[in-house]
Amino acid sequence: MLQKLGPGLITGAADDDPSGIATYNQVGAAFGYGMLWTCVLTIPLMISIQIVSAQIGRVTGNGIAANIRGHFPPWLLRGLVGLLFMANTINIAADVGAMGAAVEMLGGGSWQHYAIGFGVVSLVLQVFVPFPRYAPFLKTLTLALFAYVGIAFVVEVPWGEVAYQVIVPSVPLTLAYAAGVVAVLGTTISPYLFFWQASQEVEEQRAEPGEEPLKEAPEQAPRNFARIKLDTYVGMVFSNLIAFFIMLTAAVTLNSHGVTNIQTSAQAAEALRPIAGDFAFWLFAAGMIGAGMLAVPTLAGSAAYAVAEAFKWKIGLGRELLRAKGFYMVLAVCTLLGVAINLAPVDPIQALFLSAVINGVIAVPIMAMIMLLSGRADVMGKFVVKRRLRVFGWLATGVMAVAVLVMFAGLAG
C-alpha cells in the first residue's frame, strides 16, 4: 500500500506546513472546539479538486500550467503564475522561519542561522538528489506530523464535548469567526497543491518504463485511476486529521486556559509547555521541523513547475541540472528569496497575511480553469471527469469564491 501512495500523500502532508500549523493554532486558541467542523467540511472538497488535478496530469502528460497555456490567454496564465510564485516565496519564508524558531526553542542559538540552514539543505536535496531517491524521503517525513496526534493523548481531552461540537457546531455570526473560517479554507485548499500533485503525476509517469499519458495508453487508465483515488483519499484525510488534532490541542491546552491570541507556531509551542508539559512541547516543535522540511520543496517545486510550463521550459525534478536550467533557477530563486525575507525587517505576520490574500485571489480562477479543462474532450479525450467529481469540484470552487468574498468584505470593513 505504501508503494501506491505518493503524490497524494505528500501533497496532503505538505498542506500542514508551519504557516498552516500557525493558522490552525490561532483558530483553535481563539474559538476552542467551535472550528473543528471545518476539518470535516473540507475533506470532500479537497479530495475532489486534487483528484481532478492529478487526473489532468496523468491523462495529458502535462502539468496544470502547461494545460492552461494551451487553452487560455497567455497574459492570464502569466499573471496567475507570477502571483503563485510570490505567495509561495512568502510561505517558504514563514516556514523556514518557523523551523528556525523551533530549533532555537529546543537548543538555543540564532533562529535566523537555522532558517538559512534549512533553506539551503532543502534546496541542495531538490537539485542534486535524483527525485526517485528523494520521494521516499518526503514520504518518510509525513510521519513527523503524527507528533500532533500524539499531543492529544498527552493531555486530557473531553471527547464527548468534542464529538458534539463537530456534529452540532455553534457558529457565532461574527466577523472574527467568519475570518477564521476563511483562514482555514485558504490554508487547506491552496493553489500550490493543485500544481504540485498534477506535476508529480507527470514525473512518476515519465520515471516508470512503459508508462505513457493515458490519452495515448488508455489501457493503463483503470490501474492508474484506482491508484490516484486511493493516494488522494489517504493524503487528504491524513491532512485534515492532522489539522483537526492541531486545532484540538490548541483548544484543550490554550483556549481552555484563557490563552486566545496566538500569532505564530513558535508562540503556540511556548504556550504549550507550562500547560501540557515538556513532552508535548518537544513533540510540537519536532513536528514543526518535519512539516517544514516536507513543505518547502513542495512550495518551491510547484512554483518552478508553474513558471517553467508557462514559458515552455524543460521541467522536472527527475532531470539533471543542466538539462532543465530554467526550472532549477526558479526553484532556487524561490527558496533563497524565502530565506532572505527572514533576514529583512519584515513583519512575518503581515507577510503571511499578504500570502493568504494572494492565494485567495488566485485560487478561484485557477480552480475554475482546472474544472473547465477537466470537462473538455479535446484536453482529456475520453477521460473527462465523471459527474460526481465535477459536482464536488465546482462546489469546492464555489465555497472558495464565497470565502474570498468574505475575506475582502472583512478587509473593506
N, C-alpha and C positions, 0 to 999 in steps of 0.2 A: 504494500500500500504506500509506503514511503517513497518508493521509486515512481509511483504515479503522481505524487504531489510535487509541484514545482512552482511555476509562475503564480498560480492562485494562492498557494500557501505563503510565498514570500511577499506577494502584494498585500495580502490581508495583514500579515505581521508588520510590514513596513508602515501600514496605516497608523499603528500605535507608536509613533515616534515621540521623542521627548517633548516636542511642542504640543502634540496631541495629548500626551500624558498631563501636561500642564493644564490644558483645557478641561479634561475630564476631572482633574482635581479641583479646578475652580468651581465647576458646576456642582460637584459633589459636596464641597465645603459650603457653598452658598445655599443650596436647595435641599441638602440631605438626600433622602430616598426619592424625592419628588421628580428627579430627572432620569431615573433608571429605565423607565419605559421606552425612552428614545433608543436604547441599545437593542430593544426587540423590534421596534418600528423599522430601523434602518437595515435589518438583516435581508429581507426580500428585495429591498431597493438596491442595496449594494450587490447582491448576488446577480440580479438581472442585468444591470449595466456592465458589470465586469465580465459576465459570460458573453454578452454581446460583443464587447471589446475583444475578448480572446478569440471568439469565432471569426471576427473580421480579420484578425491577424493570421489565423490558421488557414482560413479559406483562400485569402487573396495572396498570402506570402509577403504581405507588406504591413507596416505599422499604421497607426491611426493617421499620422500626419501625411504619409505618402498617399493614403486613400482620399483624405480631404483635398490634397493638392490636385488630384485628378478630377475633382468634381465640384469644387467651389472656387471662388475668386482668389487669386494669389495674395492680394492685399489683406483679405480676411484671415487667411491662414498665418501669414507672417505676423500680423498684429497679435493674434492669439498666442502664437508660439513665443513671441517676444515677452508677453505678459507672463506666460508659463515659466520662462527662464528666470524672470525677475522674482516671481513668487517662490520658485524652488530654491533660488540662491538665498533668499531671506530665511526660508525654512532650514536650509543647511546651517546657516549662521546660528539660528536658535538651537538646533540640535547639537552641534559640536560645542556650543557654549554650555548647554545643559550637561553634556557628558563631562566637560572640563570641571564644571562646578561639582558634579558628583564625585569625581576623583579627589578634588580639593577637600570635600567634606570627609571622605574616607581616610585620606592620608596627609592632608596639608599640601603646601606648595602653591603655585600660581595656576588658577583655572585657565588663564589665557594660554600659558605654555602647553597645558594638557590639550586645550582646544586645537591648537596648531598641530600637535602630535596626532590627534585623532583624524584630523582632516588629511594630513599627509599620508598616514598609514592607509586610510580608506582609498585615497587616490592611487597609491602605488599598487595596491591589490587589484584594483579595477583595470589598470593599464598593463601591468606586467604579469598577472596570473591568468592563464587561459580560462575562459569562462566555464567550460565543463568541470574544471577543478575548483573554481570559485563558487559555483552554485551550491554544492553540498555544504560549504562553509556558511552560506547565507541561510540554508535550511536549518543548520545546527543552531544558529543564533536565535531562531524563533523560540527555542526552549527558554531563553532568558526571560521571556515575557511571562512565563509561568510563575515568576517571582511575585507578581502582583496577585495571582490567585493564592499563593502561599500566605501572603499577608493576612488575607481574610480569615485564615484558620489560626492565626496567631492571636487575633483579637476576638472579643465576644460579639457576635452578630445576632440581632433579633430576627431570625429568618422568617418568622410568621409575618411580622410587620413588613419586611422587605417584599415578600410574595404579594401581600395585599396592595402595596404601593405600585408594584409592577402591573398587576391586573386591573386595579381600580385607582389610577393615579389622581391625585388632587392637582389641578392645573390652575394656579393663580393667574388671573388676567392682568399681568403687569408687564411693563416694558422690559424690566430686568430679566424676567423669566423667558419672555419671547427671545431676547438677545441670547440667553443661554441655550435655547433650543437651536437657534440659528448657528451658534458656535459649534455645537455638537454635530449638526448636519454638515457644516462646512469642513469640519475636521475629519469626519468619517467618509464622506463622498467627495474625494479630492481629484482634480483633473489629472495630476501626475500618475495616479493609479491606472487610469484608462490607457495612457500611452505605454506605461511600463509593461502591463500584462500582455497587451497585444504584441509588443515588440519582442517580449520573451518567448511567446509562441513562435514567432518567426525565427528567433535564434535557435530554439530547440529543433524546429523542423529542418533548418539548414545543417545543424550539427549531426543529425541522425542519418546515416546512409540509407538511401532508398525512400526517404520521406520527401513528399512533394506538397505544394499548396493543394488544398482539397479541390479547388476548381479544376486542377489538372489531374488529380488522382482521387476521384470520388469514392473509390473502393476503400480508401483509408478513413473515410468520414465516421462510420459508426464507432470505431475504436477511439478515435481522437475526440469526438464529441462527448463520449462517455467519460474519458479522462478529464476533459476540461470541466465538465459538470461536477465530478467528484472533487477535483482540485479546488474549484472556485467555492463550492459549498463549504468544504473544510476550511479554506482560508478565510472566508468572510465570517463564518460562525466563530472561528477562533478569534478574529479581530474584535468582534463585538463582545465576545466573552471576556476578553482582557479589558476592554473599555468598561464593561459592567463592573468588574471587580475593582478597577481603579476608582470609579465613582463610589462604589460601595465602601471601599476602605476610607476614602475621604469623608464620606457621610458618617461612618461609625466613629472614626478617630478624631476628626476635626470638627465637623458641624455639630455633633452631639456634645462637644466640649466648648462650644462657643467660638471656635475659630472659623470664620466665614469668608475671610478675604485672603485668598492665596493667589499670588501672581505668577509664580514660576514653579517648576518641578523641584528645584532645589529647596525652595521655601516649604513645599509640601513635605519633603523628606525630613527637614529640620524640625518641622512642627510635629512630625510623627513620632520622633524619638522619645520625648517626655511622656507621651500618651500611650504608645504601644510598645516601647522598649527598643533596645539596641538591635535586636534581631530583625524586627520589622524595618528599622531604619536601614540596615545593611542590605536586606533583600530589595528594598525600594531603590536604593542607589545603584546596586548591581544590575537590576533590571533596566534602569535608565541607560546605563552604558551599553548593554547588549542591544537595546532597542535603537539607540543612536547608530551603532555600527551597522545595523541592518538597514536603517532608513536613509543614511547619507548616500550610499551607492544607488539606491532606488531613485532618490530625488535628482542626483546628478545625471544618472543614466537616462531617466525619462526626458530630461531637458535635452541631452545630447541626441537621443533618437529623434525627438520632435524637430529640433533645428536642422539636423543633418538631412532628414527626409524632406523638410520644407525646401531645402536648397539643392536637392538631388545629389547629395554627397554619399560616398560609400559609408555604410554603417555597420556596427556590430561589435560587441564585446568579444566575439569569437575571432575577430580579425586581428592581424598583427598591427602594431602601432603605425608603421609607415604605409600600410595599405588602407588606413582609414584616418588620415591625419586630421581632417576637419572634425570628424566625430569625436576623437580623443581630445582635440583642442577645446571644444565646447565643454566636454566633461571636466577637463582640468580647470578651465576658467570659472565654471560654475562652482566647483568645490573650493578653489582658492579664494574666490571673491567672498564666498560664505565664511571662510576662515578669517579673511581680512576685516569683515564687518565687526567681528568681535574685538579687533584692535582699535576700532574707531570709536569716538564718543557718541555712540548711537544708543538710544533707549531700546533695550531688547523687547519690551512690551509693546512699544509703538511700532517696532519693526514687524513683530508678529501680527499686530492688528492690521498693518498695511498688507501683509501677506494674505490674511484672511479675506480682506476686501478684494484683492486682485483675484484670488481663487474664486470668490463669489461671482465676480464679473465674467470670468471666462468659463466657469463650469457649465452654465446653462446652454450657451451656444454650442459648446463642444459636445455636450450630451445630445443636443438636438441633432447635430450633424452625424453623430455616431448612429443614432436611431434611424435617420434618413438613409444613411449608407447601408445599414443592415437590412433594409427592406427593398433595396434595388437589385433587380436581377442582373443588371449589367456589372454590378460590383460582386455580388455573392453567388451568381449563377443560380443553380437550383437549391442553394443552401440559404435562401433568405430566411430570416429568423421567424420562428413559429409564433402563433398568435399570443400565447401566454407570456412569452418573453417580451414581445412587442408591447403588450399592455403594461407590464410591470416596468419596462424600460422607460416608457413615456410617463408613467406615474412618478418614477424617480425624478425625471426631468421636471415635471410639474411641481413636485414637492420642493426641489431645489430652487425653482423660479420663485415660488412663494417665499422661501427662506431669504432669498436675495432682496426681494421687495421689502420684507420686514426689516432687513438689515439697513437698507437705505432710508426707510421711513424713520428708523431709530436715529440714524445719522442726521437726517434733516430736522428731527425734533430736538 
